[in-house]
């Protein structure tokens, strides 16, 4: 089983705060990493796909970076809003596995 | 609209009964997956299929069975051998496996309760 770690497990912030989470994965045989947002009562939806070391992706106030050599990715949210409240999942394919393995996720709650 | 449909949304079954969860996709994706989520846990892979008539066990396949007779359909049967079947089940599909093709598209999920 591929070891994918996400931290922190949960996070409570105030509206307007900036925050970041971490996804750690085996650095060997890396193929790609997806970030997903999972809102309550909805299906998970893809935010970013990252494939190259040093990749940086941005969508509005959310951005992500990737370090394949050391096996981690950061997700940043600038100026959090209540609608950002969700669980954020990362799913790398690496370590010889072609199948995405999901981390436990980081649950973000943004208080107005 | 293209997407993945899981049915039913809620399912109740008596202990000892087999139950089949439906998953249909019209995205023309080759790969399909079944995941299970328990409180405080991430998505754990039960089974996956990379192509019609072929499927592989995931990390927690014991007590489950699947079939992939059509590209669009990947039903999951929870058998009486599954020790703790009460959980939330998510079906997903992707264009393929490996690299960028693994972006997963998810259904709405089925919450199974065994009483």
Interface residues (C-beta under 8 A of the other chain):
Chain A: X1 X4 X6 X31 X32 X34 X36 X42 X43 X44 X45 X46 X49 X51 X89 X91 X93 X98 X99 X100 X101 X102 X103 X104 X105
Chain B: X4 X33 X35 X40 X41 X42 X43 X45 X48 X58 X59 X90 X94 X97 X98 X99 X100 X102 X103 X104 X105 X106 X107 X108 X109
